[in-house]
Amino acid sequence: MKKLTYSQAGVNIDEGARLVSLIKPAVRSSYRKEVLGDIGGFGALFSGRFKGLKEPVLVSSTDGVGTKLMVAFMADRHDTVGIDLVAMSVNDILVSGAEPLFFLDYFATGKLDAKRAADVVTGIAKGCKLAGCALIGGETAEMPGLYKTGEYDLAGFAVGVADKKKLIDGSKIRPGDRVIGLASSGLHSNGFSLARKVIFDILKLKVKDRPKGFTTDIGSVLLAPTRIYVKPVLKLMKEHDVLGMAHITGGGFTDNIPRVLPDGVSVVIENGSWPVPPIFRLIKEGGSIETGEMLRTFNCGIGLILIVRAKDEKAVLIRLKALKEKAFTIGEVARRRGKGPQVEFTGKSGIL
């Protein structure tokens, strides 16, 4: 009887070793001074001494990239989804006022292609550098038969820290406060099941097609990496009070903003108060999607919401501009009317 090997069963240990050698420089480039040890240990080590914090609180988050990966497969482009993976977790940590410390990734595929996986992990390392956190560990799983040829899935896990007294929980938000929106880079990593249905099934576009009015092909537009807001917002917080933040991800404006509002208040968003990228109009018109559905599914051009006092509004906008963030006052906080919605829209008939 012929002797069977793990490789013949579909798992190539040598390819895994090649991947580690390919990603070492990128991973090490993300390290912070608190990282202990190096790549290859069974557990990642990070110093728990937080200088300057009287009562440190760890803040954690986990997420994936979702069906945006399907577009990466179609375009055979894998260098940006790693940034998305990091962004989804570190932006969530940021809204509590925490600084991301370290990140771990999980990469799973049916047959490991070290070069393709290295492109993904290099993107993860880049995302970590943009967020100021360290990529200190991860797992690569090769599972024959579980994934289609050439496909993979990603998950990410981030941990940050904040001083307990400086945690942002929205409890100080009051009527009259201003709502500031930070521009997104496009769809980020949400709503892709609907976006793909409209763009590829209804409009019959290919990833290399360039729709009228667009400056690049639709694949590049869809794969634009999620903005990472960590560094500019942490700098802003050192100079100005931020009362609340919301990461506009799945659930859009309608479901995410209420997560940071105290009882008795609502947010009134002024339609037309920020520029909406063309991709959202393409999706809306191509799928005959109602504005309310768009606002609950996509970020529609705003990736992060900040709530500040009215007296700080102008200074905050000036500082964000200096930090190279496109920011707009898009609404204000009001008293909630009974059990009415916590997010209302006013102004023009629709933002799209």
Buried (B, 14 or more C-beta within 10 A) or exposed (E): EEEEEEEEEEBBEEBBEBBBEBBBEBBBBBBBEBBEEEBEEEEBBBEEEBEEBEEBBEBBBBBBBBBBBBBBBBBEBBBBBBBBBBBBBBBBBBBBBBBBBBBBBBBBBBBBBBEBBBBBBBBBBBBBBBBBBBBBBBEBBBEEEEBEEEBBBBBBBBBBBBBEEBBBEBEBBBEEBBBBBBBBBBBBBBBBEBBBBBBBEEBEBEBEBBBEEBEEBBBBBBBBBBBBBBBBBBBBBEEBEBBBBBBBBBBBBBBBBBEBBBEEBBBBBBBBBBEBBBBBBBBBEBBEBEBEBBBBBBBBBBBBBBBBBEEBBEEBBEBBEEBEBBBBBBBBBBEBEEEEEBBBBEBEEBBB
